[in-house]
Each structure stands twice: as structure tokens, then as C-alpha cells.
């Protein structure tokens, strides 16, 4: 067999392996999957700071939600990846409905979640208030493993705290405390204590 033919076969095998390793998007029929909005409560009393390595973490609010995963982005190169190696763009209400999401282009880059529409299938304010990019800081290795199992289309359930993180050099990363903001500073930074994926269809 010629070298060029062997090279072609090797390339095809490599591409097939990469395709098989790429997480598949979970498909759903039209219909609202997650009608509930995220739940946020003030902390009952000042809590002692949490710690991840040399990063000090201050809880700002209790937080829990069910949501559809619109997109996932993994990070390993930036400072923040020491704390939150995965971002999930999440949707609830009508932003968990395939009939709506089929008309919304969604992407993630540089710790931001981007959406684009040709025509609004629902009001712009509803898109903003019913979806968010969340930086997930797993409380332990088991939680991180579950987070890394997620695919776009999954319905996930998790709880923990919205937090402020402070590095030894003074760098601060602070969570948004509202779902109605957008742009820089609008993402949630979540210390995740429990995380699960609903059974896939």
C-alpha cells in the first residue's frame, strides 16, 4: 500500500476518533423543559470564607437552579480556570424550549456568552432574564467530574453560592447578583456544592 494511501487512512481514523470524542448535542422536542427561575436567597449569617488552593472565596448569596445547557466552554489557560474550569450558558423558561432556541444562535468565547437572532422569537428582555453564562467553581473533584460530563442540551440541577473570589495578588472575581443584567460583570460565579444531570432522552 502506498504511503499516501496510508496517510489518508490515518487522517480519516484520526478525524473519526475526534468526532467520536466530541460531546453530542442532546436533542429535545419543542416544549419548555425548565419553567422554574433560579432561586437566590441571602445568606443567613456571615459565613467563613471558603478556600480553593490559595484563592479565598466569600459567599454572597445562596443559589440553586434547574436549567437547560445552551452551550459549554472549557478553560485551562486563563487565571480564572484555577477556580472555574467550565462555563455553562444556561436557559430556563422559554429559553429552555427548542422551538425558541432553534431561532437563536448561541456561542461562548473569552468567558462570555453570545446570542444572535434574525428576528426576536421572544422579547429581548426575556432572552436576557431567562439565560445566563455561569462560571462554575466545583467544591470538590466529584462535582467537577459531573460538570465535565455535561453536553449542550442537558438539563442540569445544581446548588451552592454566588461568590466573590480573591487571589493572593489582590485580583478579584465577583458574581453578578441579578439575572436581568448583561455585558461585562453580568455572569454568575457559582461555588457548586451539588451538581446532577437529568436523565437524557
C-alpha positions as CSV (number, residue, x, y, z in Angstrom):
1,X,0.0,0.0,0.0
2,X,1.4,3.4,-0.9
3,X,2.5,5.9,1.7
4,X,-0.1,8.5,0.5
5,X,-2.9,5.9,0.9
6,X,-1.7,5.0,4.4
7,X,-1.5,8.7,5.3
8,X,-5.0,9.2,4.1
9,X,-6.3,6.3,6.2
10,X,-4.5,7.6,9.2
11,X,-6.1,11.0,8.8
12,X,-9.6,9.5,8.4
13,X,-9.1,7.4,11.5
14,X,-7.9,10.5,13.5
15,X,-10.9,12.6,12.3
16,X,-13.3,9.8,13.2
17,X,-11.7,9.5,16.7
18,X,-12.0,13.2,17.2
19,X,-15.7,13.2,16.1
20,X,-16.5,10.3,18.5
21,X,-14.9,12.2,21.4
22,X,-16.8,15.4,20.7
23,X,-19.8,15.7,23.1
24,X,-23.0,15.3,21.2
25,X,-25.8,17.9,21.5
26,X,-28.8,16.4,23.3
27,X,-31.9,16.9,21.2
28,X,-35.4,17.7,22.6
29,X,-38.8,18.1,21.1
30,X,-40.4,21.6,21.3
31,X,-41.7,22.5,24.7
32,X,-40.5,24.3,27.8
33,X,-38.2,22.0,29.7
34,X,-37.5,24.2,32.8
35,X,-40.3,26.5,33.8
36,X,-38.7,27.5,37.2
37,X,-36.5,30.5,37.6
38,X,-33.2,30.3,39.5
39,X,-33.6,30.6,43.3
40,X,-31.4,33.1,45.2
41,X,-31.5,33.8,48.9
42,X,-29.4,35.9,51.2
43,X,-27.0,34.1,53.4
44,X,-28.5,33.6,56.9
45,X,-25.4,34.9,58.6
46,X,-21.8,35.8,57.7
47,X,-20.2,32.5,56.6
48,X,-16.5,31.7,57.0
49,X,-14.6,32.1,53.7
50,X,-14.2,29.1,51.5
51,X,-10.9,28.2,50.0
52,X,-9.6,26.6,46.8
53,X,-5.8,26.4,46.8
54,X,-4.7,29.9,47.7
55,X,-7.9,31.6,46.4
56,X,-10.3,32.9,49.1
57,X,-13.9,32.6,48.3
58,X,-16.6,34.7,50.1
59,X,-20.3,33.5,49.8
60,X,-22.6,36.4,48.7
61,X,-25.9,34.5,48.3
62,X,-27.4,31.0,48.4
63,X,-28.1,29.9,44.8
64,X,-29.8,26.9,43.1
65,X,-31.4,26.2,39.8
66,X,-32.5,23.8,37.1
67,X,-31.6,24.8,33.6
68,X,-31.0,23.7,30.1
69,X,-27.4,23.8,28.9
70,X,-27.3,26.0,25.8
71,X,-23.5,25.8,25.4
72,X,-20.4,24.8,27.2
73,X,-16.9,26.2,27.2
74,X,-13.8,24.7,28.9
75,X,-10.9,26.8,30.1
76,X,-7.4,25.9,31.1
77,X,-5.2,28.8,30.1
78,X,-6.6,31.8,32.0
79,X,-6.1,32.8,35.6
80,X,-9.8,32.0,36.4
81,X,-9.5,28.4,35.3
82,X,-7.8,27.6,38.6
83,X,-11.2,28.2,40.2
84,X,-13.8,27.7,37.4
85,X,-12.6,25.4,34.6
86,X,-16.0,25.2,32.9
87,X,-18.6,27.8,31.9
88,X,-22.1,26.8,31.1
89,X,-24.5,29.1,29.1
90,X,-27.9,28.1,30.7
91,X,-31.5,28.8,29.8
92,X,-34.8,28.4,31.7
93,X,-38.4,29.4,30.9
94,X,-38.9,29.8,27.2
95,X,-35.1,29.8,26.8
96,X,-35.3,26.1,27.5
97,X,-37.8,25.5,24.6
98,X,-36.3,24.0,21.4
99,X,-38.9,25.9,19.4
100,X,-37.4,29.2,20.6
101,X,-33.8,28.1,20.7
102,X,-33.9,26.9,17.0
103,X,-34.2,30.7,16.2
104,X,-31.3,31.8,18.5
105,X,-27.6,31.4,17.6
106,X,-25.6,30.8,20.7
107,X,-21.8,30.8,21.3
108,X,-19.3,31.3,24.0
109,X,-15.8,32.8,24.0
110,X,-13.4,34.5,26.4
111,X,-15.7,33.9,29.4
112,X,-18.7,35.5,27.6
113,X,-22.0,34.0,26.3
114,X,-23.2,35.5,23.0
115,X,-26.6,35.2,21.3
116,X,-27.8,36.4,18.0
117,X,-31.2,36.4,16.3
118,X,-32.5,37.3,12.8
119,X,-35.9,38.2,14.4
120,X,-36.8,38.1,18.0
121,X,-38.8,34.9,18.8
122,X,-39.5,36.3,22.3
123,X,-38.8,39.8,23.7
124,X,-35.1,40.7,24.1
125,X,-35.6,41.3,27.8
126,X,-36.9,37.8,28.2
127,X,-33.8,36.3,26.5
128,X,-31.6,38.3,28.9
129,X,-33.6,37.4,32.0
130,X,-34.1,33.7,31.1
131,X,-30.5,32.8,30.2
132,X,-27.0,33.4,31.6
133,X,-23.4,32.5,31.4
134,X,-22.3,30.9,34.6
135,X,-18.7,30.3,35.7
136,X,-18.8,27.1,37.7
137,X,-16.3,26.6,40.6
138,X,-16.7,22.9,41.7
139,X,-16.4,22.4,45.5
140,X,-14.6,19.1,45.0
141,X,-13.4,16.6,42.5
142,X,-16.7,14.6,42.3
143,X,-18.6,17.8,41.5
144,X,-16.1,18.7,38.8
145,X,-16.4,15.3,37.2
146,X,-20.2,15.7,36.9
147,X,-19.8,19.2,35.5
148,X,-17.4,17.9,32.8
149,X,-20.0,15.3,31.8
150,X,-22.4,17.9,30.6
151,X,-23.4,18.4,27.0
152,X,-25.3,21.1,25.2
153,X,-29.0,20.2,25.6
154,X,-28.6,18.6,29.0
155,X,-30.9,19.6,31.8
156,X,-28.8,20.2,34.9
157,X,-29.6,20.8,38.6
158,X,-27.1,22.4,41.0
159,X,-26.8,24.5,44.1
160,X,-24.2,26.3,46.1
161,X,-23.4,30.0,46.5
162,X,-22.8,33.1,44.3
163,X,-19.4,34.2,45.4
164,X,-16.6,36.7,45.3
165,X,-13.1,35.1,44.8
166,X,-9.9,36.9,45.8
167,X,-6.4,35.8,44.7
168,X,-3.2,36.4,46.8
169,X,-2.2,39.2,44.4
170,X,-5.4,41.0,45.1
171,X,-7.2,40.1,41.9
172,X,-11.0,39.9,42.5
173,X,-13.7,38.0,40.5
174,X,-17.2,38.8,41.7
175,X,-20.5,37.2,40.7
176,X,-23.5,39.1,39.4
177,X,-26.4,39.0,41.9
178,X,-29.2,39.6,39.4
179,X,-30.5,37.8,36.3
180,X,-31.5,41.0,34.5
181,X,-28.1,42.4,33.6
182,X,-26.0,41.8,30.5
183,X,-22.5,42.6,29.3
184,X,-19.2,42.7,31.4
185,X,-19.8,41.7,35.0
186,X,-23.2,40.1,34.3
187,X,-22.1,36.5,34.6
188,X,-22.7,34.4,37.7
189,X,-19.7,33.0,39.6
190,X,-21.1,29.9,41.4
191,X,-19.4,27.8,44.0
192,X,-21.1,24.5,43.2
193,X,-21.6,22.0,46.1
194,X,-24.1,19.6,44.4
195,X,-24.5,19.0,40.6
196,X,-26.5,16.5,38.7
197,X,-27.7,15.8,35.1
198,X,-31.3,14.8,34.5
199,X,-31.8,11.6,32.5
200,X,-31.1,12.1,28.8
201,X,-33.9,11.4,26.3
